[in-house]
Amino acid sequence: MGKTKNPPRKPNLPNTPNIFRPLGAHHSIAGGIINAVNRAQELQSSALQIFTKNANQWTGKPISDGDARSFRQGVLDAKLNFVVSHDSYLINLGSAKEDLHAKSVHAFVDELQRAELLGLDGVVTHPGAHGESTPEEALQRVVDGLNASHKLTAGFRAKTLVETTAGQGTSLGWQLEQIGWILKRVAEPDRVGICFDTCHLFAAGYGMTPGEELESTIHAMEEAFDLKNIVLIHTNDSLKPQGSRVDRHAHLGKGHIGLERLRAFVMHPKLAHLPLILETPKETDEAGEDMDDVNLRLLEKFHYTNL
């Protein structure tokens, strides 16, 4: 195929020829954690996201020292500049149920420990759901849970990356103010960053149309928190319309956001330095092309062409 001759996907940023932007996707660790690195390398990625265990289980098989060394070396060999994990979907630090909250703290500590063993840059986590309680009460429990987790993992390099959500059900984090509320109250703010998801942001009701609408969204972000706290953008289109509060990812340009709005958001001057990671469906198109490759090519085009 000749792909290995191509340089890693990390385009020069506009007007900053010596700065690169990591691009990549979420890949499976099925068959061995190193397989995700191998897949990223096949696609000439410079960023990667993984689950370090089954995302629908509380516990996972411990990562051996040998597997950890192999993974770290693989990341270096593949020239991956930015690597994160996503935590278990079962974790809910906002839960009012004491047993579930305690179990969530324990599970999140395990996620941080696994990430630290692998040398990851961070762990992406949803803020949880408030259930029968008020959002305000749940947000305080999220802060308490993060504080407890960070206390038990003192000195860790891997950051906690709180992800924006679409707002399904009683999910927290769909309002920018909720994300800012958490960041302003955690005991160790330097250990916490933000992961934006374009699908979630759009489904939550925030606009990305170039011009006044996008600038209004950027202003809302700046009102809620310092933009320097944003560490990562999950770049996904949305199967559902703006404001639907339904989380359904689509391939780039195949959803309600569209390429023009996606490009305007991720290429906004205040966001254009951030790593971009895809969480789009794993499949091929009608011509048999790998959609990860198709979507990554579009991310590259965002940096060099007008759509």
N, C-alpha and C positions, 0 to 999 in steps of 0.2 A: 504493500500500500504506500510505502514511502513516508508515512506520517512521522516516524521517529526523527526524520531529518529536519522537521520544522521546529522553530523555537517555542518555548512554553508560552501559553497564552497569558500575557501580562502586558497589555498595550501601554505605550507611552501616554501619559496624561497630556491634555492640551497645554501647550506653552510651558511644559515642565519636562524637558527631554530626559532628565536623569531620574525621574520618579516613575515607578511602575505600579499598575493596579492589578492585584490578583483576581483571576477569574477561575471559576470551577463549578462543581456540582456536588450534590449529596450522592455517595455511592455505598453500596452494600458491602458488609464484611462477611457475607456468607462464604463458607469454605476456608476462612482465615482472615484475620484483620488486615494482613498485608495485601489482600486482593483489592481492597478499596484504593490503596496507593497505586497498585498496578493499573487499575482502570483509569485513574486520574492521569497517570503517565501516558497511557495509550491516547488519551484525548488532548495531550499537551497542556493540561491544566496547570495553573499555578496556585490554586486554592482547592480545598477539599473539606467536605463535612461528612461525618459518619455517625452512626449509633455505635457505642462501644459494647453494646449487648442488645438483646431483643427489647425493642421499645415498648412492648406490651406486657412486659414482665417486671416484677419488682427487683429481682436479683438476677445476676448473670454469672457465667463461669469466670473465675478469676483470670486475669491476664498474666500469663507467665512472664518471667524476666526475659526469656529468650524471644518471645513474641514481641515484647515491648522494644527490645533492642533492634529486632528486625524491622519493626515499624518505623522507629526513629531513623534508622539508616536509610530505609526506603524513602522516607520523606526528603532526606538530604539528597539522595541520588536522583529523585524525581524533580528536584528543585521546586518543591512546593513552599511557597512563601507564607501561606496562611492556612492553618488546619484547625478545625473546631469539631466538637461533637454536639449532638442534640440529646437531651436527656429523655428519660422514659415519659411516655404520655400519661402514665398513672400518677405521677407526682402532682400533688396539689397543696402547695404551701399556704393557700388561702382557706383551706378547709376549717370549718368550725368544730369538726369531730376530732377530739383530742387524739384518738388512736391513729386516725388517718394523717393528721398533721405531723405527729411524731414519726410515723412510718415514712412520710414524705421527706422529712429532714434527714432521716437515716439514709434513704435512697439517694438524696441529692448529694450528701457527703460522699457516698460511694461513687457517684458520677464524677465529682471533682477529683477524687483519688485516682480513678481510672484515667481521667484526662491528664493528670499530672504525671502519671507513670508513662504515658505515651508522649509527653512533651507538647501537648496541645496548647493552642493560644486561648481557648475558652470553651465554655459549655453553654449552649443556647438552651434557655428554659422559658416555658410559658408561665405567666404569673399565677395561673390557677383560676379557680372559680369560687364565687362567694356563696353559692347554694342558697340556703334558707336565711343566711345572715345578710347584713347590709354590705355593699361594696367597701365602705370605709372601714368596717370592722375586719373584713377579709384582707384589705391592703395592709393593715397593721400586722396581721398574722403573717403575711408574706415577708414583711420587713423582719419580724421576729425570727422567722424560719431561715432567712438568709443570714441574719446575724449569728444564729446558732451554728449554721453550716460553716460559715467563715471562721468562727472561733475554733471549730474542730479541725480546720485545715489551714492553720496559721502558716504564713510564708509561702503558700502555693502561688505559682506563676499563672496558672489558668484562670482567666476571668470568668465571672458569671455574666452572661449576656441575656438580659431580659428582653423577650421578644414581644413586639406588638401583635395583637390578635384581631380577628375579624369581629369578635363580640358575640359568637354563638352562645345561646343559652345564657348562663350567668358568668361567662368568661370575663376575667379581668384583663386590662391592658389594651382594650380597643379604643379608649380615650387617651389621648396623648398626656392629659393631665394626670392620669393614673400612673403612667410610666414615670413621669416627673416626680410624683408624690413618693414613689418608692426610692428613687435615687437620692432625693433630698433627705431621707430619713434613715437610710442604712448606716450602720456604725462605721463601716469601712468603704466609703464611696469609691475609693481608687480600685477596689476589687470588682466593681460592677460597671457594665457598659450596656448599650442598647443594640438589639438586632431588629432592623426594620424588615418587614415583609411587605412587598408591594401589593400582593393579592389581599393580604389582611387589611392594609391601610385603606385600599380602595373599597373593599367590602364594608369597612367600618364607616365609610362615608366621606373620606377625605379625597379631594380632587387632585388630578395630576395634569389637566389640560394646560399646555404651555400658555404662559401669560398670567393674568390676574388670579386664576384659580390655583395654579401651582404655587405662585408666590404667597397666596393666602395660607396654603398648607405649610410651606416652609416657615412662614411667620408663626403659625400655631405651634410648630415644633420648637422654635426659638423661645416662645413664651413659656413652654412647658419644661424645657431643660436646655442645658448648654449643648450645642451640636457636637462639641468635641467628645461627648459621651457616646456618640454613635460609632460602633465598631464594625458593623457588617450590614449588608443589604441582601436579604433573600429576594431574588429577582424572579417573580412568577407572574403570569397573567392570571386573570380571574374568570372562572366559568360563570360566575354570578354577577349581577349588575352592582353598580356603586350604591352603597348604603344597604345592601341586602343583609349584611351581618352573617353571611354564610361563607365558610372557608372551603373553597374548592379551587385547586390550582389548575392552570391551563398552560399549554405551551405558549411561548412568546409570540404575540400577534394572533393567537387563536382564541382569545377571550375578549371580555368587555373592556379591558384597559387599552389594548392595542399597542402597536410598536411606537407610535409617535409619543404617546403619553409615558410609556415605560422609559423610552430614551430620554425624554425631557426630565423625568424625575432622577434617574441614576446619573445623568450627565449634568445635573444642576451644579453650578460652580461651588456650592457649599457642600456637595456630597460626592463630587466626581473622583475623590481620592480613595473611596471606601471599597473594600473587597466585595465582589458580587458572586453569590453562590446560588445556583439553580436548585429548585425542589420540584421540578416538573416530572410528569409521568414517564416511566421507563418503557419506551416502546419505539417502534419504527414507523415511518410515514408510509404513504401509498407506494413510494418508489423504493422502499426498503432501506431508506437512510435512517441511521441511528439518531433519534431526536435529541439526545444529549449533545451530539456533535452539531446538529442543526441549530439548536438554541445557543450553544457556545459561539458559533460563527456569527450569530446575530448580535451577541454581546460585544464581540470584536468590532462589528460594523458600527455599533453605536459610537465608537471612538473615532472613526475615520470618515464616515459619510453622513450625509443628510438623507433621511428616509423619505 
